[in-house]
């Protein structure tokens, strides 16, 4: 559980829950690079957080959340990236469940599922992204329920 404030990005290499029990926007992760790089065999929960990749070099394509491996739940978050995707899953070892989240105004697509990753979207809004809403490629799988992409 985090106190209100602005935090920098981190690499998550073990199971962890990062939870804001206050109002959305009271805990902000802001960086000019990837905010959460996730590579763990455990479970990661990100809940009620605001994530913003700001400034920096657009050619780096930094996603707000890069999931290389792990079982990740993203719930009630507000996500944007001025450089890359909001959420990017890149391998068969990446399992993602996204609920009640808004991914918007990203310099690339909103959410990318790649490299046989697996994902589920439930009540997710993906909007205003430069390269579209959600991309599923290279054997990745996605199930979406009550979600909007525009």
N, C-alpha and C positions, 0 to 999 in steps of 0.2 A: 504494500500500500504506500503510495507516494503522497507527500505533502504538495500543496499547490506550488507551482513554479515552472520555470523553463529549464529543460534538461537537454544535454547533447546526446548524440547517437552512441550506440554500444554494439558490440558483438555478443550474441547470446549463444554460448556453447554448452549450456546445461539447462535442465528443466527449470522454469521460473514462471511465476505469475506477476505481471506488472499491471496493477489495478489502481484506478482513480476512483475513490468513493465519493468525491465531490461532484460539482457541476462539470459538464463537458466544457472544455476550454480552460479549466483551472490547472490542468497538468498538460504541458505542451513539450513535445520533443521537437527541437528545431536544429537543423544542421545544413551545411552546404555540401554534404555527402550523404551516403546511406545512413538512415537513422537506426534501423535494426537489421543487422546481418545475422541470420539465424542458421546455425549449423549444429544441431544437437540430435541425439537419439531419443531425447525425452520430449515432454510436452511443454509448450509455451502458450501462455494466455496473455493477450494484450486487451485490456478492457477500459473503455471510457476515456480514451486518450486522443489528443490532437497531435498529428504528426505533419510536419512541414519541412520539405527540402526546399531551401531558399537560395537564391543567388547562385554563385559558383559557375562552373563551366558546363554549359549544356551538352557539350560533346562527350562528357563523362557518362551521361545518361543515368545518374544515380536515382534508384528507386527509393521510395520511403522505406519499404520493407522488402528485403531480399531473402528468400527462403531457399537455402541450399539443401537442407534436410531437417526433418523434425515434423512433429505433429503440432500444428499451430492453430489456435482459435483466436480470432479477432472479433471483438464484440463492442458495438456502440462507439466506434471510433470515427474521426474526421481526418481524412488523409489527402494530402496534395504534394506534388513534386514539380518544381520549376525546371527539373532536369530530365526525369525519366518517367517510369511507371509509378503508380501508387503502390501496387503490390506486384511482386514478380516471384514466381515459383519456378525453379529450374531443373529439378531432377525427380526421378521416380521415388526418391526418399522424402519428397516434400508432400505432406498432406495438410490441406488448409480448409478450415471452416470459418466463413465470414458471415456475421449476423448484424443486422441493424447498424450498418456502417455506410458512410458516404465517401466515395473516392471521386475527387473532382479536380478540374483545372490542372491536370498533369501535362507536362511538355510532350510526353509520348502517350501511350494508351493508359487506360485506367488500371486494368488488371491483366497480367500475362500469366498463362499456365503453359509451361513448356517442358520438354524432356520427360514425358510420362508422369508429370506431377498429377495429383488428384485434388479436386476442389469442390466445395459446396458453398453456394451463396444463398442466403435466406434474408429477405427484406433488405437488400443492398441497393443503393442508388449509385450509379456510375454515370457521371455527366460532365460535359464541357471539357473533355480531354482532347488533345490535339490529334491523336492518332486512333480515335475510336474508344469504345467502352471496354470490351473484354475480348481478348484473343486467346484461342486454344489451339495449340499446334504441337507437332512432333510427338504424337501419341498421348498427349495429356487428356484428362477427362474432367468434365465439369457437370454438375447438377445445379440448376438454379431454380429457386422457388420465390415467388412474390418479390422479384427484383426488377429494377428498371434501368435500362441502358439507353442514354441519349446524349 
